[in-house]
Amino acid sequence: MFCELRPPQLESTTSRLKFSWATYVLLFSLILSPGLLHAQSDSVYYPGRTNDWESRLPEEVGMNADAIQKAVAFAIANEFSGPKDLRLAIERSFEPDNTIVGPTKARGGPAGMIVKDGYIVAEWGDTKRVDMTFSVTKSYLSTVAGLALDAGLIADVHDKVGNYVCDRTFESEHNSRITWHHLLNQTSDWSGTLWDRPDWADRPPPGHTPEQLKNRQPNEPGTNFKYNDVRVNVLAYSLLQVWRQPLPVILKAKIMDPIGASPTWRWHGYENSWVVVDGLKMQSVSGGGHRGGGMFINTRDQARFGYLFLRNGKWEGRQLISEEWIRMARVPSETKFNYGYMWWLNNDYIFSAVGFGGNYIAIDTKHDLVIVVRWLESSSSSELLEMILKAVDET
């Protein structure tokens, strides 16, 4: 396959910004005003490393203590009804012919955190326990794509992925039209087999035989939303080809270490998702736990990740991922009004990472909140969020 490689373009993000002379004057005035900059940085609290995280009483940060207690009790009382043996939970919940090829782990009980203005106002369960997160992993994967765009490894999200991945993955006429944008918002309709799993076998529509699904006519990229882990894993594989390093290494160096995350998280792939890149054997990670694998992480590290996004990609004065990417990730898909670049969009100011089993990271930019929930019955998620928001409104 002929692959027209595009060289890295460091101006990929900054080229979108046009500065007037007045803007430059303002920027220089800020640089020459250290007192102002110091005041701005001091106005935002960032937790120290790992467990060095300050707490506040709800009333100290403008929240109603009784309402918070009720919300926590509700989260504990409405535990995910599936078995704690997550291998068994996967087998019961997904396609009957689904083969688990990645690691799984028995889950803990309900756990969570409510963070207001950067401070912990409520915490329940074992928040230091590492658990599977299933499709919450997709938001981490999306972040690695944003880092590639910031670094100029991807010039534009509307570039065809086949210009960057020089193998048969995007060789067909249909797949050759797929862009990064399509993969990120799950409208690619990529067709093929990856890690021994055909795209059509993942969450197949009811009433169709395998033969019908195999011979279907693919939708034009960008015209149809389909939540599909095979195609998400195509994105992970494509980003591995761009970075030329394992994606967990990139995430650790550029995001998780700078935000002070613990060393306990792991991002797994499948036993059959190993490839050779530049002579080195690397595992292509999965974007969920549908077949096992994905992100294994504790509640507190999830909260740090969410807090980075609440702060528009900045951590203690360092812009770890661009504000432009945070904005792009929250733009609704053309075919799915509540889905962006692997973040679910609750409304104009709340967006969420969501995973099977009741795993959530909710970011509320209006109320300066990060809410992490583990193992909540999915039917109770909206009510829990309303209870927490009521705790802000009642004060």
Secondary structure by P-SEA (a helix, b strand, c coil): ccccccccccccccccccccaaaaaaaaaaaacaaaaaaaaaabbbbcccccbbbbccccccccaaaaaaaaaaaaaaccccccaaaaaaaacccccccccbbbbbbbcccbbbbcccccccccccccbbbbbccaaaaaaaaaaaaaaaaccccccccccccccccccccccccccccaaaaaaccccccccccccccccccccccccaaaaaacccccccccccccaaaaaaaaaaaaaaacccaaaaaaacccccccccccbbbbbccccccccccbbbbbccccccccccbbbcaaaaaaaaaaaaacccccccccccaaaaaaaacccccccccccccccccccbbbbbbccbbbbbbbcccbbbbbbccccccaaaaaaaaaaaaaaac
